[in-house]
Every structure is written in structure tokens, then in C-alpha cells.
Amino acid sequence: MEPAARMPTGEGLGDSLGEAQDPSCDDGAVRQYVTCLLGEERFAFPMESVLEIVRLPETVRVPLAPPSLKGLANLRGTVLPVVDLRGLLGLPGVEPTDATRVVVIDCSRPAGLVVDRVERVLSVEGDRVEPATDVSVTVDSALLAGVIRSEEDGALIQLLDGRALVGREFEAFCGPCDGGLQPAATAASARPAGTAEEPEDDGWQLVSFEVDAEEYAFDIAEVREIVRVPDEISRVPGAGEHVLGIIDLRGRVLPLVSLRRLFGLADAPVEEHNRILVVGLAEGDRQVTVGMVVDRVHEVFQVGADALDEVPELLAKQGVEGVQALCRLEGGRRLVSLLSAEALFQHPAVKEAVETHGEDAMQTEERGSASGAEEKEELQFVVFQLAGQEYGVGIEWVQEIIWVPDQMSHVPKAPEFIEGMVNLRGTVLPVVDMRARFGLERMERNDRQRILVLNLDGTRTGFVVDAMSEVLRVPARAVEEAPRLSEDQARIMGRVVNLKEQGRMIQVIEARELLEADEREAVARAASEEAAA
């Protein structure tokens, strides 16, 4: 995202915009206004309400918000809602140009209004302001605080009350600020009702991934998180060929090992689909972690013990690295090699990476622990994509992540919002299209889509998403309250992960709010009826 920048001072729109003036003026007192254009029409905001003026930033779209919202932007670490002023005023939309600007106004918290062009700062005597009802104006006069006749050409300048204007469509946003998110609402407190501290005994839960077109998996208990491969990896002189280097993972030194090299396979360029599996083991009272670079991550799934076979004796004698079992899926048509982190950590290359960089990692962790419990508190989210945007759901809600089958059973008389039913290891799983839930345009099925299986108060429901991104662990302080833009949005997506240094925002979905109570009952009923049939 292009950094926000103030307008050059030559036009009178410099640092003075950040200085509030006393809005209470006598009729004859001089007040200043920032004037702007929407097409040929001129509008103005009182100077005291304007915080700054910036270029149009990149935005993150927000489902379930009014259509005039362009999205959320990261303005120097602050989550800023960006609203199309044309949309608020009922004027036709236009494509942005180099002159397009965002006027950031104070609505009890900052909000950005997109205008075609900013003109200048205008000083006006109070007795020159006329009521909007006394003249012919182009927008609803109820949205105007008055009008001014330009002394230069007699044209009308329509005065806008930014807070009233935004509050008309975003009433919840302009209300009093309630102090921000309390990070103490962590994974433990958000645990679905009726679930115990320990996971239900439903077999093994595995994270599957691909290396050179072959499928492998780790027990999910061994995978600390899944992250993207950063652009910068620090090379380590003298390290073995299996070690790609080290990265800084939120203040911790993480050595990276290439599974391609570990398995004796040819190197391939790192691309967007590559991922790092952060695999960890406990050694005494400390955690040892290594990043395993894989081609792509497939899914999270559960299998019973009866689906696991021992490694054939022939392969075992050949010393297949780290494979502890073979997992048979889809009636044996799909084989997944289950890797043992403990065995891989005994490989000379992995041991070298841990021994060379493990001490640095421990020292970094010890320095971090001195900053207090709040700094150490972390939250974990499963991040997915929908219509080009990133969303996250607390990992405690996620049962597994599965492929979208070629066909789903459509149940007569099932609620409209249910896309179909899937047989998940003998259990009927109702499936909802997440795009449809958020009022987005549906897309054709493709091999990147996945079904996110969530436990909603004891009812398992699948949600089709466009693609999976990663499993992300973030400090609790990075999770903030999102601007309240509509009742549905505030209820379902009331928080954002604001990764300020990366200029990245991930909207957090409150899983329990995805379906209403009666919808959850309908899902459970449809599943039981289908199972009985």
C-alpha cells in the first residue's frame, strides 16, 4: 500500500489540517473550510473536522457492510474505513484518478471520504452561509449544513457535516468508542460451548502437504503453525545444503530446512503456493522448532487408527526418512505418508539446524519473556481467502479442512442456505457456501477451494472457501476491534488482525455468529434426516 501522505503546503493543505479550530463561531466570525469536487459539484468540510488528506490507499473489502464502503485501509497502523462520498450522496460512481483523494474526518474516530479532487482551504464569514433549503442543491438538503456562494463565480459550495453524513449510513460507527478490544477473550474463553479441554477422540488429526507431487502429513499436534515463505531468508555460511537459512518469526530465530533436499529431490523455485510448516518438539523444559519448507499445504483431516498401515518392510529397510505410517484414504486410491517429527529431528541436517541456531532462538525467546505475559499471549487463526480478501477464524473452532468433492448430495426441503451434504467418514456434513453467506457472487468450483469444517455449538458444518492461506499465530495485541459499519458486520466480523509492519489486515470471523440459532437447528435437523434416510 502506498504510504499516506499529506497534501503539499503550496495549496494550503499542509500540517495545519491536523490543528482543530473552535467550531463555535459567531455569525460574523471567519471560519475555514476544505473544498473538494465531485464531478462539477463543489462541496466543503469545516476545517476543524478534517484530520488530514491522503491519496487513495489499498483497501480490504468488508462483506455485510453498506455498499458505499470501499473497504478498510491501514493508515500508519490505524484501521481506517474508507467510504465513497459519491455513494453517500447518491451520486453515480466514477473510476479513481491521480487526483482522487481521501479526506480523513473526525467521526468520534477517523473515517475517510473519497472525493474526486481537493481544491483549497476557503475562509468564509459566518453571515455568508445560507440555509440549504433556501436554494436549489444537487443532493438531499438534509445532508447539508448550508451553502456558500463563491465570490469568484457565484457557484454554490455545499457544506457537509461529515459526522452526520457518515452516521446516516454507518450509525454504529459514529457512536461513542467503547475502548477497544480486550485481548483477554482468547482461544480458551472462545471455546465452543459443550467442548471439553481435551479434543474429542475421533482418531488422528493430520495436516497434509505436497512435496514433488507426493502427499505427506504430520500429526497436527506437531505443527505449531503454517506460514508463508518470506521474501528475505538470511543465508547461513557453512550450513549444510539442506538448510535454506534462517528467518525472524515474530522475534524468534527459525531455521528453515528444505524437505525437497531432505528427501533427495531436485530443487524448485519458491513460489506463492510454497509454505513453511513450523514443526516443534519438546526437549525437556524447552520447545525446539524448525521450519519445514514444502511445495503446498493441502488440508487438515481426521482418520481412524484403522486407516493407518505400517511402513512396508522393504521401504523400512531402505531407510525412508521419518515415515512412521501410511494412511489409506478414498478406499485406498489415495496414499499419504505420515511423517514423524521426532524421527526427522534425528536427521543430521535437522539436528545441525537446531544445534546451530537453537541457542539463538532460545535467547530471543528469553528476551521476549521479560516483556511480560501480555507480550507472550498469542492467538492462532486459520486464514483463508474469499473474493480476493483474507479472513481468519479461531483455530479452536476448526475441526478439519477437506477438499470439495465433485458432487454434493442435495437434500429436498433442506434450507436454501445449505449448498448440499457431504459424507465425511460415515457422518453427514451439511455444507454452506461462504460466498453466499456474505452476499458475494458465487464462483465455479475449482481445485483450490476447500471446505472448512467448523464445530458450531456441537453441530459440525462445512463452509466452502476460495482457498486456504495459512495457520497464523499472532500476538494478542495485533487483534483489534474493527470499525462498526453495520450490525451484521459488527456481529460476525467485529475484529481484525492488524499486522502493521506488513500492511496486512485479516478480518476475523466469529464462528458462532456465522449461523443464527434457528439456522444451526435447521442444519442439525437436515443432517439427522439425511443420516436416517
C-alpha positions in Angstrom: 0.0 0.0 0.0 1.3 3.4 -0.9 2.1 5.4 2.3 -0.4 8.0 3.2 0.9 11.5 2.6 -0.3 15.0 3.4 -1.1 17.4 0.6 1.7 19.8 -0.3 1.7 23.0 1.6 1.6 25.1 -1.6 -2.2 24.6 -1.7 -2.8 25.5 1.9 -3.4 21.8 2.8 -0.3 21.1 4.9 0.1 20.3 8.6 -2.5 22.9 9.5 -5.2 20.3 8.7 -4.3 18.5 11.9 -5.0 21.5 14.0 -8.6 21.7 15.3 -10.3 25.0 15.5 -13.1 26.1 17.7 -16.3 25.3 15.8 -18.4 27.6 17.9 -18.3 30.9 16.0 -20.5 34.0 16.0 -22.4 34.7 12.8 -19.8 37.2 11.6 -16.8 35.2 12.6 -14.5 33.8 9.9 -14.4 30.0 9.5 -12.3 27.8 7.3 -13.5 25.1 5.0 -11.7 22.4 2.9 -13.3 22.4 -0.5 -13.4 19.5 -2.9 -15.0 18.4 -6.2 -17.3 15.6 -7.1 -17.5 16.0 -10.9 -18.5 19.6 -11.4 -20.1 20.0 -8.0 -18.3 21.7 -5.1 -18.5 20.6 -1.5 -16.8 21.6 1.6 -16.0 20.3 5.1 -15.4 22.5 8.2 -11.6 22.6 8.7 -11.9 21.6 12.4 -13.4 18.2 11.4 -10.6 17.4 8.8 -7.7 15.4 10.3 -5.7 15.0 7.1 -5.9 14.4 3.4 -4.3 11.3 1.8 -4.0 9.6 -1.5 -6.4 6.7 -2.1 -4.9 3.7 -0.3 -5.3 0.0 -0.9 -8.4 -1.3 0.9 -9.7 -4.6 2.2 -13.4 -5.1 1.2 -15.9 -5.9 4.0 -18.9 -8.1 3.4 -22.2 -7.3 5.0 -21.3 -3.6 5.1 -23.3 -0.8 3.2 -22.4 -0.6 -0.5 -20.8 2.9 -0.1 -17.9 1.4 1.9 -14.9 0.9 -0.3 -13.2 -1.1 2.5 -10.7 -0.9 5.3 -7.3 0.6 4.9 -4.2 0.5 7.1 -3.3 4.2 7.7 0.1 4.1 9.6 -1.1 1.3 11.8 -4.7 2.5 12.3 -7.7 0.7 10.7 -9.4 3.3 8.7 -12.8 2.8 7.0 -12.8 4.3 3.5 -16.2 5.5 2.3 -17.2 6.6 -1.2 -18.6 10.1 -0.8 -20.4 9.8 -4.1 -22.2 6.7 -2.7 -23.2 8.5 0.5 -24.7 11.4 -1.5 -26.5 9.2 -4.1 -24.3 10.4 -7.0 -23.1 8.0 -9.8 -19.7 6.3 -9.2 -16.6 7.0 -11.2 -13.2 5.4 -11.5 -10.4 6.9 -9.3 -7.7 9.0 -11.0 -4.4 10.5 -9.9 -6.3 13.4 -8.4 -8.6 11.2 -6.2 -8.1 11.9 -2.5 -9.4 10.7 0.8 -10.5 13.4 3.3 -10.0 11.9 6.7 -12.6 13.4 9.1 -13.3 13.0 12.8 -16.4 11.0 13.4 -15.5 10.2 17.1 -12.9 8.1 15.3 -11.3 8.7 11.9 -13.2 7.9 8.7 -12.0 8.5 5.2 -14.3 10.0 2.5 -13.2 9.6 -1.2 -13.5 12.7 -3.3 -12.6 13.3 -6.9 -10.3 16.2 -6.1 -9.4 18.5 -3.3 -9.4 22.2 -4.2 -8.2 24.5 -1.4 -8.9 25.9 2.1 -11.5 28.7 2.0 -12.1 31.4 4.6 -15.7 32.4 4.9 -17.5 34.9 7.1 -20.4 33.2 9.0 -23.1 35.5 7.6 -22.3 34.3 4.1 -23.6 30.8 4.9 -27.1 30.3 3.7 -29.6 27.5 4.7 -29.6 24.6 2.2 -33.4 24.7 2.0 -33.3 28.3 0.5 -31.5 27.4 -2.7 -31.6 24.6 -5.3 -29.0 22.0 -4.5 -28.0 18.7 -6.2 -28.2 16.4 -3.1 -30.6 15.9 -0.3 -30.7 19.1 1.6 -31.0 17.1 4.9 -27.3 16.1 4.3 -26.1 19.7 4.1 -25.2 22.1 6.9 -25.7 25.0 4.5 -24.4 26.5 1.3 -21.9 29.3 0.3 -22.0 31.3 -2.9 -18.5 31.7 -4.3 -17.4 35.3 -4.6 -15.4 34.4 -7.7 -18.0 32.8 -10.0 -21.2 32.7 -7.9 -21.3 28.9 -7.9 -22.7 27.1 -4.9 -20.4 25.3 -2.4 -22.5 22.8 -0.5 -21.3 22.4 3.2 -21.2 18.9 4.5 -21.4 17.8 8.1 -19.1 14.7 7.8 -20.1 13.0 11.1 -23.8 13.4 10.4 -23.3 12.2 6.8 -21.3 9.1 7.8 -23.6 8.4 10.7 -26.7 8.3 8.5 -25.5 5.1 6.8 -23.0 3.9 9.4 -24.8 4.7 12.6 -23.0 2.2 14.7 -19.6 3.6 13.6 -20.2 7.1 14.7 -21.4 6.1 18.2 -19.1 6.5 21.3 -16.0 4.4 21.2 -16.1 1.6 23.7 -12.4 1.4 24.5 -11.1 -1.2 22.1 -10.8 -4.9 22.1 -9.9 -6.7 25.3 -7.4 -9.3 24.2 -8.2 -11.5 27.1 -11.0 -13.0 25.0 -8.6 -15.7 23.9 -9.0 -19.1 22.4 -9.8 -20.7 25.7 -12.7 -18.3 26.5 -14.0 -18.6 22.9 -14.1 -22.3 23.0 -17.4 -23.6 21.5 -20.0 -24.4 24.1 -20.0 -28.0 25.2 -16.5 -28.8 24.3 -14.0 -30.1 26.8 -10.4 -29.0 27.4 -9.2 -32.1 25.5 -10.1 -32.8 21.9 -12.8 -35.4 21.3 -11.4 -38.9 20.5 -12.1 -39.0 16.8 -8.9 -40.6 15.5 -5.8 -38.8 14.3 -5.9 -35.2 13.0 -3.4 -34.7 10.3 -2.0 -31.8 8.2 -1.3 -33.0 4.7 1.1 -31.3 2.3 2.8 -31.9 -1.0 6.5 -32.3 -1.9 7.3 -33.1 -5.6 3.7 -34.2 -6.3 3.7 -36.7 -3.4 1.5 -36.3 -0.4 2.7 -36.4 3.2 1.3 -35.4 6.6 2.2 -34.5 10.1 0.2 -35.1 13.2 -1.4 -31.6 13.9 0.0 -31.7 17.4 3.5 -31.5 16.0 2.6 -28.5 13.7 2.9 -25.2 15.6 1.7 -23.0 12.7 1.8 -22.7 8.9 3.2 -19.5 7.4 4.2 -18.1 4.0 7.8 -18.2 2.8 9.1 -14.6 3.3 10.9 -12.7 0.5 14.1 -12.5 2.6 15.8 -15.5 4.0 19.1 -15.0 5.8 21.7 -17.4 4.4 24.0 -19.1 6.9 27.6 -19.5 5.8 28.9 -23.1 6.2 25.4 -24.6 6.8 24.6 -27.9 5.1 22.9 -28.0 1.8 19.6 -29.0 3.4 19.4 -25.8 5.4 17.9 -22.9 3.4 18.7 -20.3 6.1 17.0 -18.5 9.0 14.1 -16.1 9.3 12.8 -13.9 12.1 9.4 -15.2 13.1 7.9 -12.6 15.4 11.2 -12.1 17.3 12.3 -15.8 17.2 15.1 -17.2 15.1 13.6 -20.0 13.0 15.9 -22.3 10.9 14.5 -23.4 7.6 15.0 -26.9 6.2 14.0 -27.9 2.6 12.1 -31.1 2.6 12.9 -31.5 -1.1 16.6 -31.5 -0.3 16.0 -33.7 2.8 14.2 -36.3 0.6 17.0 -36.1 -2.1 14.7 -34.4 -4.7 15.6 -31.7 -7.2 15.3 -28.1 -6.1 12.4 -25.9 -7.4 11.9 -22.1 -7.2 10.0 -20.8 -4.2 6.6 -19.6 -5.4 3.3 -18.2 -3.9 2.0 -21.7 -3.1 5.0 -22.7 -1.0 4.5 -22.8 2.7 6.6 -23.3 5.9 5.4 -25.9 8.4 6.7 -24.8 11.8 7.2 -28.2 13.4 8.1 -28.4 17.1 9.1 -30.9 19.7 9.5 -30.6 23.5 13.0 -31.3 24.7 12.9 -31.2 28.5 11.5 -27.8 29.6 12.1 -26.1 26.2 10.4 -26.2 22.8 12.6 -26.8 19.7 11.1 -25.6 16.4 12.2 -25.9 12.8 10.6 -24.6 9.6 10.0 -27.3 7.0 9.6 -25.7 3.5 7.0 -27.7 1.4 5.5 -27.2 -2.0 2.0 -26.6 -0.8 -0.4 -27.4 2.1 -3.4 -29.5 1.2 -5.8 -29.9 4.1 -6.4 -30.8 7.7 -8.3 -34.1 8.1 -9.1 -36.8 10.6 -8.6 -40.5 10.2 -9.2 -43.5 12.4 -6.4 -45.8 13.5 -7.8 -48.5 11.1 -6.8 -46.2 8.2 -3.1 -46.3 9.1 -0.8 -49.1 7.9 2.8 -49.8 9.0 5.5 -48.9 6.5 6.2 -51.9 4.3 9.4 -53.8 5.4 11.1 -53.2 2.1 10.7 -49.4 2.5 11.7 -49.5 6.1 14.9 -51.3 5.2 15.7 -48.7 2.6 15.6 -46.1 5.3 12.7 -43.9 4.2 13.3 -40.8 6.3 10.8 -40.0 9.0 7.8 -42.1 7.6 6.1 -43.8 10.5 2.9 -45.0 8.8 0.9 -45.0 5.5 -2.6 -43.5 5.5 -5.1 -45.0 3.2 -7.9 -42.7 2.0 -10.7 -42.9 -0.5 -10.8 -46.6 -0.4 -7.0 -46.9 -0.9 -6.9 -44.8 -4.0 -5.0 -42.1 -2.1 -2.0 -42.8 0.0 -0.5 -40.3 2.4 2.9 -40.9 4.1 2.6 -39.9 7.8 5.9 -38.3 8.9 7.3 -38.4 12.4 8.7 -35.1 13.6 10.7 -36.9 16.2 12.3 -39.1 13.6 13.0 -36.1 11.3 14.6 -34.2 14.1 17.2 -37.0 14.3 18.2 -36.4 10.7 21.8 -34.9 10.6 20.6 -31.9 8.6 17.8 -31.0 11.0 20.0 -31.6 14.1 22.6 -29.3 12.6 19.9 -26.6 12.0 18.7 -26.9 15.6 22.2 -27.1 17.2 23.5 -24.1 15.1 20.5 -21.8 15.6 18.6 -23.2 18.5 20.6 -21.3 21.1 19.9 -18.0 19.3 16.2 -18.9 19.2 16.2 -19.6 23.0 18.0 -16.4 23.8 15.5 -14.4 21.7 12.6 -16.2 23.5 14.1 -15.4 26.9 14.4 -11.7 26.0 10.9 -11.7 24.8 9.6 -13.3 28.0 11.0 -10.4 30.0 8.4 -8.1 28.5 5.6 -9.7 30.4 2.7 -12.1 30.0 0.8 -9.8 27.7 3.6 -9.7 25.2 3.7 -13.5 25.2 0.0 -14.1 24.8 -0.7 -15.3 21.3 -3.8 -16.2 19.3 -4.0 -18.7 16.4 -6.2 -18.4 13.4 -6.9 -20.4 10.3 -6.6 -17.9 7.4 -8.5 -18.4 4.2 -9.3 -16.4 1.1 -12.7 -15.2 -0.2 -13.2 -13.0 -3.2 -9.6 -11.9 -3.1 -9.6 -11.0 0.6 -8.2 -12.7 3.7 -10.3 -13.9 6.6 -9.4 -15.8 9.7 -11.3 -18.0 12.2 -10.0 -19.0 15.6 -8.3 -22.4 15.3 -10.3 -23.7 18.3 -13.4 -23.7 16.1 -11.8 -25.7 13.2 -12.4 -29.4 13.2 -10.6 -30.0 9.9 -10.2 -28.8 6.3 -11.2 -31.0 3.4 -11.3 -31.0 -0.4 -14.6 -30.0 -2.1 -16.0 -33.2 -3.6 -17.0 -33.3 -7.3 -20.6 -33.8 -6.3 -22.6 -33.0 -3.1 -26.0 -34.5 -2.2 -28.8 -32.0 -2.5 -31.5 -32.7 0.1 -35.1 -32.0 -0.7 -36.7 -29.4 1.7 -33.3 -28.5 3.2 -32.9 -24.8 4.0 -31.8 -22.7 1.0 -28.6 -21.6 2.5 -27.4 -25.3 2.6 -25.3 -26.0 -0.5 -25.5 -29.7 -0.1 -24.4 -32.7 2.1 -21.1 -34.5 2.1 -20.4 -37.9 3.6 -17.5 -37.3 5.9 -16.2 -40.8 7.0 -19.8 -42.0 7.5 -21.1 -38.8 9.0 -23.4 -36.4 7.1 -21.9 -33.0 6.9 -24.1 -30.1 5.8 -22.1 -27.6 3.6 -22.7 -23.8 3.2 -21.2 -21.6 0.6 -19.3 -18.9 2.5 -19.6 -16.5 -0.5 -23.4 -16.9 -0.4 -23.4 -16.3 3.3 -21.7 -13.0 2.8 -23.8 -12.0 -0.2 -20.9 -12.3 -2.6 -21.1 -13.6 -6.2 -20.7 -17.3 -6.4 -17.8 -18.9 -8.3 -17.4 -22.0 -10.3 -15.9 -25.0 -8.4 -12.1 -25.3 -8.7 -9.3 -27.4 -7.2 -8.1 -24.5 -4.9 -11.4 -24.4 -3.0 -11.7 -26.2 0.4 -14.4 -27.0 2.9 -13.7 -25.5 6.4 -15.3 -27.8 8.9 -16.4 -25.9 12.0 -17.9 -27.1 15.2 -20.7 -24.6 15.9 -22.0 -25.4 19.4 -21.8 -29.1 18.8 -23.1 -29.0 15.2 -20.5 -29.7 12.5 -21.0 -27.5 9.5 -18.8 -27.2 6.4 -18.2 -23.8 4.7 -16.8 -23.6 1.2 -14.0 -21.0 0.9 -12.0 -20.0 -2.2 -8.6 -21.2 -0.9 -6.6 -21.8 2.3 -3.8 -19.4 3.1 -2.1 -20.4 6.4 -2.4 -21.2 10.0 -1.2 -18.0 11.7 -0.1 -17.3 15.2 -0.1 -13.6 16.2 0.4 -11.6 19.4 -2.9 -10.8 21.1 -2.1 -7.1 20.8 -2.3 -7.4 17.0 -6.0 -8.2 17.2 -8.1 -5.1 17.3 -11.7 -4.1 17.4 -13.0 -3.5 13.8 -14.9 -0.3 13.0 -18.6 -0.9 13.4 -20.0 -0.5 9.9 -23.3 -2.5 10.2 -25.0 -4.7 12.7 -24.2 -7.9 10.8 -20.6 -6.9 10.1 -20.0 -5.9 13.8 -21.5 -9.2 15.0 -19.8 -11.5 12.5 -16.5 -9.7 11.8 -16.0 -7.4 14.9 -12.3 -7.9 15.0 -9.3 -7.6 12.6 -5.7 -8.9 12.8 -3.8 -5.7 12.1 -0.2 -6.7 11.0 1.1 -3.1 10.8 4.6 -3.8 9.7 3.3 -5.9 6.8 0.5 -3.5 5.9 -1.8 -6.6 6.1 -5.3 -6.8 7.6 -7.2 -10.1 8.2 -10.8 -9.9 9.1 -11.6 -12.2 12.0 -14.9 -14.2 11.6 -16.7 -15.0 14.9 -17.6 -18.6 14.0 -20.6 -18.9 16.3 -22.2 -15.9 14.5 -22.0 -17.4 11.0 -25.4 -19.1 11.5 -28.3 -17.9 13.6 -29.6 -20.2 16.3 -32.5 -21.3 14.2 -30.2 -21.9 11.2 -28.0 -24.1 13.4 -31.0 -26.1 14.4 -32.1 -26.4 10.8 -28.6 -27.7 9.9 -28.6 -30.3 12.7 -32.1 -31.4 11.7 -31.2 -31.7 8.0 -28.1 -33.7 8.8 -30.1 -36.1 11.1 -32.8 -36.6 8.5 -30.3 -37.3 5.8 -28.5 -39.8 8.0 -31.7 -41.5 8.8 -32.6 -41.8 5.1 
